Amino acid sequence: MMLLLLAGSLESAMAAEVSVQEVKLAASSPQVQNRVAALTTLYDRSDFRALEFNLSQLALLHQEAVRAQLVQHAVDSGELDQAKATWLQAQAERKPAFTVVEQGDGYLVTQSAFHYGAQARGLVMQWQQMLLAQDMVRQAEAGDLVLSTWLTGDLRTQKTRRDIFLKHLPQLSEQAVAKLILQFTSDTKLMWLPDNGVIARLAATSGDEQMYHLLWRRRTDQYSLAELNRLAAQAPVPNVVEQLIAATVNPSLKPLAYKALITLKPLPLTAREFLREKLDEVDDGQMVAYELAQHGYVQWLEQLASDSRNQVVRNNFKAAMAKLP
């Protein structure tokens, strides 16, 4: 038995069924093409009262074909104002007037004959996000952007606003960025951000030590890992080396941070002294010794172990040598 599937939650029970061929013929008909050419001008002028009146004079199938092509024109032009966005939102909310039935593998699929609703919805969403971004930049420059408020909402809203912030942060002045950073010392609600995106990008943009201090002490995620990798690629710049050293406080990041330090050629004096001190530790000393041995520092390790009175250093050296292939 053939199974009939209803596709699309907006599909109206009163929608009329047409063939795919009928839809194609309507879309390419001279009447539709001439009306699209005329109404495109009305769309560009945002004269939607006249546009809707003209549409109402068409047969419903032709009207839907024109609407679909007008929305495509909107997508292609990409320029919106409030009137255009309002009209497009209305198109996104229209119930399908026609459906088509297509053959699947052993079943039939009933779906909307025209798909301009999703296109219109996506375009309006992009426009709304552009306005949100412009408002974010304006508030930040005025010193009025409160991150703990602006970044709130459900998870989808938080993600959208985070991504907008990350995309447009480079547009902000140093003064605006500095004011945003200060909020992390005074607003405890910012400690509950769901990820490290905002913190990592503010740290990278400003080089602020307090932002890095916060970043390295939070749970590791893709953003803190990406920032560590970015820093490793910039070493041996002095302040970068300092942050690679600081990142070793994070249990998840420390193996990568140690490796990034040890692979610097030549090994900066600050990094060399830091690693030497780590060799005295039980917790990280063996890890550091093994990485140093792997990267050509066996003679230095051997000298340190020989000169040290600390048994921990000697044990770490022996353990590292035992692990070498």
MIDOMAR-654638 format. One line per field, with one value per residue: z, y, x of N, C-alpha, C in turn; residue number from 1. Coordinates in steps of 0.1 Angstrom, whole numbers. Each point is the difference from the previous one (the first is absolute). Layout:
REM MIDOMAR-654638
nup = [Z:...] .
nnorth = [Y:...] .
neast = [X:...] .
caup = [Z:...] .
canorth = [Y:...] .
caeast = [X:...] .
cup = [Z:...] .
cnorth = [Y:...] .
ceast = [X:...] .
num = [NUM:...] .
***
This chain:
REM MIDOMAR-654638
nup = [0:-8:6:4:-3:11:-9:11:11:-11:-4:-7:8:-2:1:-12:-5:-4:-13:0:-10:7:11:-8:-5:12:6:-11:4:-12:4:5:-11:-7:8:-1:-13:-1:7:-7:-9:2:0:-11:-3:5:-12:11:2:-9:6:11:-3:-6:11:6:-11:5:-8:10:-9:-9:10:3:-13:0:11:-5:-12:6:7:-11:-6:11:-1:-13:3:10:-6:13:2:10:-10:-5:12:2:-12:1:12:-6:-9:10:4:-13:0:-3:-12:-4:-3:0:-7:7:-10:12:8:-7:-1:4:-5:9:-8:6:-9:9:0:-4:8:-2:-13:1:6:-8:-10:6:2:-12:-5:7:-5:-12:3:4:-10:-8:7:-1:-12:-3:6:-6:-11:3:2:-8:-6:6:0:13:-4:-8:7:6:4:-9:-1:-8:8:10:-8:-4:13:5:-10:2:14:-2:-8:9:9:-12:-1:13:6:2:0:-10:-5:4:-4:-11:-1:3:-8:-4:5:-6:-10:11:-5:-3:12:-3:-7:-9:-6:-6:-9:8:10:-8:-7:12:5:-12:0:13:1:5:10:4:-13:-2:11:-4:-12:5:8:-12:-1:-4:-11:-11:8:12:-6:-7:11:7:-10:1:14:0:-10:10:8:5:-5:8:-3:-12:2:5:-11:-7:7:-1:-12:5:5:-13:7:-7:3:12:-5:-6:11:7:-9:0:13:1:-9:8:-11:8:10:1:5:-2:-12:-2:6:-7:-11:2:3:-12:-3:9:-9:9:1:-3:10:2:-1:7:9:-2:1:11:5:-3:4:3:12:-5:-7:-3:-3:-7:-4:-2:-5:-7:-3:-1:11:-9:8:2:-1:8:8:-2:1:10:5:-3:4:10:-1:-2:-12] .
nnorth = [-12:10:6:7:8:7:8:5:6:9:-13:7:-4:13:-3:6:-12:3:-2:-6:-6:0:-3:-8:-5:0:-5:-7:1:5:-4:-12:-3:4:-8:-10:3:1:-11:-4:9:-5:-12:3:5:-12:0:-5:12:7:-6:1:12:1:-5:7:6:-7:-10:-8:-9:9:4:-13:-2:11:-4:-13:6:7:-11:-7:10:-1:-13:1:9:-7:10:1:4:8:8:-2:2:10:4:-1:6:8:1:1:8:2:-4:-12:6:-5:-12:-7:-10:-4:-7:-7:-6:-3:13:7:12:6:11:11:6:9:3:11:-7:-11:3:3:-11:-6:6:-2:-13:0:6:-8:-10:5:2:-13:-3:8:-4:-12:3:5:-10:-8:8:-1:-12:-3:-7:-6:-7:0:12:5:-8:5:-10:-6:-13:0:8:-7:-11:4:5:-12:-7:8:-2:-13:1:8:-8:-4:3:-5:12:4:12:-4:-6:10:7:-8:1:13:-3:-7:11:4:-8:-5:5:7:-4:1:7:-5:9:-2:1:7:-8:-11:4:3:-12:-6:7:-1:-14:3:1:8:3:-1:6:7:2:1:6:2:-7:-9:8:0:9:-6:-11:7:7:-12:-6:10:-1:-13:4:8:-10:6:7:9:9:-6:1:12:2:-4:7:11:-4:-2:10:0:-9:5:13:-4:-12:7:6:-11:-7:10:0:-13:1:11:5:5:-8:9:10:7:-6:2:11:3:-5:6:11:-2:-2:10:1:-6:9:11:-3:-11:7:10:-9:-7:12:4:-12:0:12:-10:0:-12:6:9:-9:-6:12:3:-12:1:13:-5:5:4:-10:10:9:-8:-2:13:2:-8:6:12:-4:-6:11:4:1] .
neast = [9:-4:11:-10:10:-4:5:5:4:3:1:-7:-10:-1:13:1:-2:13:3:11:-6:-11:7:6:-12:-5:11:-1:-13:-3:-12:5:7:-11:-8:8:2:-13:-2:10:-4:-12:6:8:-12:-1:-6:-2:-6:8:10:-5:-4:12:5:-9:5:10:-1:-5:-1:-4:-9:-1:-1:-8:-7:0:-2:-10:-3:1:-7:-8:1:-2:-10:-6:-7:-1:-13:-6:-3:12:6:-9:2:13:-2:-8:10:9:-10:1:-12:6:-1:11:-3:12:-3:11:5:0:9:-11:0:-10:5:-8:4:4:-8:0:13:-7:-8:7:0:-13:-3:8:-6:-12:3:5:-11:-8:9:-2:-13:-1:8:-7:-11:5:4:-12:-6:9:0:-12:6:-10:9:-10:11:-1:-4:10:8:-11:-8:-9:3:-11:-7:5:-2:-12:-3:4:-6:-10:1:3:-10:-7:5:5:-13:1:-1:12:-6:-7:11:7:-11:0:13:-2:-10:11:4:-11:-2:-4:-10:11:1:-13:8:-8:7:12:-10:-8:3:1:-10:-5:4:-4:-11:-1:2:-12:9:-9:-2:13:2:-11:4:12:-9:-5:-11:8:0:-7:-5:2:-4:-9:-3:1:-6:-8:1:-1:-9:-2:2:11:-10:7:-9:3:13:-2:-8:10:9:-8:-1:12:-7:-4:-6:-10:4:4:-5:-9:-2:3:-8:-9:3:0:-9:1:5:9:2:-11:7:-11:-2:13:0:-12:5:11:-7:-6:13:-1:-10:-7:-9:7:9:-7:-12:5:5:-11:-7:8:-1:-13:2:9:-6:4:10:-9:-9:9:4:-13:-2:11:-4:-12:-3:-9:-5:-9:10:8:-10:-3:13:0:-11:5:12:-7:-7:12:-3] .
caup = [0:-1:12:-2:11:-1:3:3:11:-3:-11:3:-4:-12:-12:-12:-6:-14:-4:-2:-13:1:7:-9:-11:6:3:-12:-9:-3:10:12:-3:-2:13:9:-5:5:14:6:2:12:11:3:5:12:-2:2:-2:-14:-4:4:-9:-13:2:2:-13:-7:4:12:-4:-5:11:8:-8:0:13:1:-7:7:12:-6:-3:12:4:-9:2:13:7:7:10:8:-8:-8:10:4:-11:-1:11:-4:-9:8:8:-8:-1:-14:-7:-9:3:-10:4:-7:2:7:-2:6:7:-6:9:-3:5:-5:-14:0:12:3:14:7:-4:6:15:2:-3:11:12:-3:2:14:6:-4:9:14:0:0:13:9:-2:5:15:5:-2:10:14:5:-2:12:-6:7:-5:-14:-3:6:-8:-1:-6:-14:0:5:-10:-11:4:2:-13:-4:7:-5:-14:-1:9:-6:-3:11:3:12:11:1:4:14:8:0:8:14:5:5:14:8:-3:3:-9:-12:3:-4:-15:-4:-6:2:-13:2:8:-8:-10:6:4:-12:-6:9:7:14:8:9:-8:-2:14:1:-11:3:12:-3:-6:-14:-11:-13:-1:7:-7:-12:5:3:-12:-6:7:-4:-13:0:8:14:5:14:7:-4:8:14:1:-1:14:8:-4:6:12:-4:-1:-14:-10:3:-9:-12:4:2:-13:-7:6:-2:-14:-4:-4:12:12:7:13:10:-1:4:15:4:-2:10:13:0:1:14:5:-2:-9:-15:-4:-10:-13:-5:-3:-11:-12:-3:-6:-14:-9:-1:11:9:7:10:11:6:8:11:9:6:9:10:12:1:-5:-9:-13:-5:-3:-12:-11:-2:-5:-13:-8:-2:-10:-14:-9] .
canorth = [12:13:8:14:8:14:8:14:2:11:-3:2:-10:5:2:-7:-8:2:-8:7:6:12:10:5:8:12:8:4:6:15:8:1:7:14:6:0:11:13:0:1:14:4:-5:9:13:-3:4:-13:1:-1:-13:-10:2:-6:-15:-4:-1:-13:-13:-3:-8:10:9:-6:-1:13:2:-7:7:12:-3:-3:13:6:-7:4:14:0:13:1:10:-6:-4:-12:-11:-3:-7:-13:-8:-4:-12:-11:-5:-5:-15:-4:-1:-12:-11:-9:-14:-5:-15:-4:-14:-8:8:13:11:12:11:13:2:12:-1:13:3:-2:10:13:-1:1:14:9:-3:6:15:3:-2:12:11:-3:2:14:5:-5:9:13:0:-2:12:10:-5:-4:-15:-9:-13:-10:1:-2:-14:-9:-6:-15:-4:4:14:2:-4:11:12:-2:0:14:7:-5:4:15:5:7:13:8:7:-5:5:-8:-13:1:1:-13:-8:4:-6:-13:2:6:-7:-14:-8:-4:-12:-11:-1:-14:-4:9:7:14:2:-2:11:13:-2:0:14:10:-4:3:-11:-4:-8:-13:-6:-6:-10:-13:-6:-5:-13:1:-3:3:14:1:-8:7:11:-5:-3:13:5:-9:3:13:0:3:14:-2:-1:-12:-11:1:-6:-15:-4:1:-10:-13:-2:-7:-14:-5:7:0:-8:8:12:-4:-3:13:6:-8:0:12:0:-5:0:13:-2:-1:-13:-9:1:-6:-15:-5:-1:-10:-13:-3:-4:-14:-1:3:-1:-11:4:10:-7:-8:8:5:-11:-2:12:2:6:-10:4:10:-8:-9:9:5:-11:-3:11:2:-8:-4:-13:0:3:-12:-9:5:-2:-15:-4:5:-7:-13:1:3:-12] .
caeast = [-9:8:-2:-1:7:-3:13:-1:-9:-9:-9:-15:-9:-8:9:-4:10:3:11:12:0:-9:8:11:-6:-5:12:7:-10:2:-8:8:12:-2:-4:12:8:-7:-1:13:2:-8:7:12:-5:-8:-14:-7:-14:-2:5:-11:-12:3:0:-13:-7:4:-5:8:13:9:4:10:13:6:5:13:10:3:8:13:6:4:12:11:4:6:-1:-13:-4:-10:-12:3:1:-14:-7:6:-5:-13:1:5:-11:-12:-3:1:-13:1:10:3:3:11:2:12:3:-11:-10:-3:3:-8:7:-5:4:9:8:5:-1:12:9:-4:3:15:5:-4:9:13:-2:-1:13:9:-4:5:14:2:-4:11:12:-3:-1:13:7:-6:2:-13:-2:2:1:-8:-14:-1:3:-10:-10:2:13:1:2:14:9:-1:6:15:6:-1:10:13:2:1:10:11:-4:0:12:7:-7:-12:4:5:-11:-6:8:-2:-12:3:4:-11:-13:2:-8:8:7:-9:-1:0:13:11:2:1:12:12:1:4:14:8:-1:6:13:-2:4:-11:-8:7:0:-13:-1:7:-5:-13:0:6:-9:6:4:12:10:4:8:14:6:4:11:11:5:6:12:4:-3:1:-13:-6:7:-6:-13:2:4:-12:-10:3:-8:-12:3:-3:8:14:9:2:8:14:6:2:12:12:3:5:14:6:-8:2:5:-11:-5:10:0:-12:1:10:-7:-11:6:1:-13:-5:-12:3:14:3:-5:9:13:-2:-1:13:8:-5:4:14:6:4:12:-3:-7:10:8:-8:-2:13:4:-11:-1:-14:-2:-11:5:6:-11:-7:9:1:-13:-1:8:-6:-11:5:0] .
cup = [0:13:-4:12:-2:5:3:10:-3:-11:3:-6:-13:-12:-11:-6:-14:-4:0:-13:0:6:-9:-11:5:2:-13:-10:-2:10:13:-1:-1:13:10:-3:6:15:7:3:12:12:4:6:13:0:1:-1:-14:-5:4:-8:-13:1:1:-13:-7:5:11:-4:-5:10:8:-8:0:14:1:-6:6:12:-5:-3:13:5:-8:3:14:8:6:7:7:-8:-8:10:4:-11:-1:12:-3:-10:7:7:-8:0:-15:-6:-9:5:-13:6:-8:4:7:-3:7:8:-8:11:-4:7:-7:-14:-1:14:4:14:8:-5:6:15:2:-3:11:12:-2:3:15:8:-3:8:14:1:0:13:10:-1:6:15:6:-1:10:14:7:-2:13:-5:7:-3:-15:-4:6:-10:0:-7:-14:0:5:-10:-11:4:2:-14:-6:6:-5:-14:-1:11:-6:-4:11:3:13:13:3:5:15:10:2:10:15:6:6:14:9:-1:2:-10:-13:3:-5:-15:-4:-7:1:-12:3:8:-8:-10:6:5:-12:-5:9:5:15:9:9:-8:-3:13:1:-10:4:12:-2:-7:-15:-10:-13:-1:8:-7:-13:4:3:-13:-8:6:-4:-13:0:9:-9:4:15:7:-3:8:14:1:-3:13:9:-3:6:13:-3:-2:-15:-10:3:-9:-12:3:2:-13:-8:5:-4:-15:-5:-2:-4:12:8:15:11:-1:5:16:6:0:10:14:1:1:15:6:-3:-10:-15:-4:-10:-14:-6:-5:-13:-13:-4:-6:-14:-9:2:12:10:8:11:12:9:9:12:11:8:11:11:12:3:-7:-11:-15:-6:-4:-13:-12:-4:-7:-15:-10:-2:-10:-14:-8:-2] .
cnorth = [12:8:15:8:14:8:14:3:11:-3:0:-12:4:2:-9:-7:3:-8:9:7:13:11:6:9:14:10:6:7:15:9:2:8:15:7:1:12:13:1:1:15:5:-6:9:13:-2:4:-13:0:-3:-14:-11:2:-6:-15:-5:-1:-13:-12:-5:-7:10:9:-7:-1:14:3:-7:7:13:-2:-4:13:6:-7:5:14:2:13:1:13:-5:-4:-13:-12:-4:-8:-15:-9:-5:-12:-12:-7:-5:-15:-4:-1:-12:-10:-8:-14:-5:-15:-2:-15:-8:8:13:11:11:11:13:2:11:1:14:4:-1:10:14:1:1:14:10:-2:6:15:3:-1:12:12:-2:3:15:6:-4:9:14:1:-2:12:11:-4:-5:-15:-7:-14:-10:1:-3:-14:-10:-4:-15:-3:5:15:3:-2:11:12:-1:1:14:8:-3:6:15:6:7:15:10:7:-6:4:-8:-14:1:1:-13:-10:3:-7:-14:1:5:-7:-15:-9:-4:-13:-12:-1:-15:-5:11:9:15:3:-2:11:13:-1:2:14:10:-4:1:-12:-5:-9:-13:-7:-7:-12:-13:-7:-5:-14:2:-3:4:14:2:-8:7:12:-5:-3:13:6:-8:4:14:0:0:14:0:-1:-13:-12:1:-7:-16:-6:0:-11:-14:-2:-8:-15:-6:6:-2:-9:8:12:-3:-4:12:7:-7:0:13:-1:14:2:13:-3:-1:-13:-11:-1:-6:-15:-6:-2:-11:-14:-4:-6:-14:0:2:-3:-11:3:9:-7:-8:8:6:-10:-3:10:4:6:-11:4:10:-6:-8:9:5:-11:-3:11:1:-9:-4:-13:0:3:-12:-10:3:-3:-15:-5:4:-8:-14:0:3:-13:-5] .
ceast = [9:-4:0:5:-4:12:-3:-11:-10:-10:-15:-8:-8:9:-5:12:2:12:13:1:-8:8:11:-6:-5:12:6:-10:3:-7:8:13:-1:-4:12:9:-6:0:14:3:-8:7:12:-4:-7:-14:-8:-15:-4:4:-11:-12:2:0:-14:-8:3:-7:10:13:10:5:11:13:7:6:14:11:4:9:15:7:5:13:12:5:6:-2:-14:-1:-11:-13:2:0:-14:-7:6:-4:-14:0:4:-12:-12:-1:1:-14:0:10:2:3:12:3:13:3:-10:-10:-2:2:-9:7:-5:6:10:7:5:-1:13:11:-2:4:15:5:-4:9:14:0:-1:13:9:-4:5:15:3:-3:11:12:-3:0:14:8:-5:2:-13:-3:3:0:-8:-15:-2:1:-10:-10:1:13:2:3:14:10:1:7:15:7:0:12:14:3:3:10:12:-4:1:13:7:-7:-12:3:4:-12:-7:8:-2:-12:2:6:-11:-13:2:-9:7:8:-7:-2:1:13:10:1:3:13:12:2:4:14:10:1:8:14:-1:3:-11:-10:6:-1:-14:-1:7:-5:-15:1:4:-12:7:6:13:11:5:9:14:7:4:12:13:6:7:13:13:-2:-1:-14:-8:6:-6:-14:0:3:-13:-10:3:-7:-13:3:-1:10:15:9:3:8:14:7:3:12:12:4:5:15:5:-10:3:5:-11:-6:9:0:-13:-1:9:-7:-11:6:1:-14:-4:-11:3:14:3:-5:10:13:-2:-1:14:9:-3:5:14:7:5:13:-3:-7:10:9:-8:-2:13:4:-10:1:-14:-2:-12:5:6:-10:-7:9:1:-14:-1:9:-5:-11:4:0:15] .
num = [1:2:3:4:5:6:7:8:9:10:11:12:13:14:15:16:17:18:19:20:21:22:23:24:25:26:27:28:29:30:31:32:33:34:35:36:37:38:39:40:41:42:43:44:45:46:47:48:49:50:51:52:53:54:55:56:57:58:59:60:61:62:63:64:65:66:67:68:69:70:71:72:73:74:75:76:77:78:79:80:81:82:83:84:85:86:87:88:89:90:91:92:93:94:95:96:97:98:99:100:101:102:103:104:105:106:107:108:109:110:111:112:113:114:115:116:117:118:119:120:121:122:123:124:125:126:127:128:129:130:131:132:133:134:135:136:137:138:139:140:141:142:143:144:145:146:147:148:149:150:151:152:153:154:155:156:157:158:159:160:161:162:163:164:165:166:167:168:169:170:171:172:173:174:175:176:177:178:179:180:181:182:183:184:185:186:187:188:189:190:191:192:193:194:195:196:197:198:199:200:201:202:203:204:205:206:207:208:209:210:211:212:213:214:215:216:217:218:219:220:221:222:223:224:225:226:227:228:229:230:231:232:233:234:235:236:237:238:239:240:241:242:243:244:245:246:247:248:249:250:251:252:253:254:255:256:257:258:259:260:261:262:263:264:265:266:267:268:269:270:271:272:273:274:275:276:277:278:279:280:281:282:283:284:285:286:287:288:289:290:291:292:293:294:295:296:297:298:299:300:301:302:303:304:305:306:307:308:309:310:311:312:313:314:315:316:317:318:319:320:321:322:323:324:325] .
***
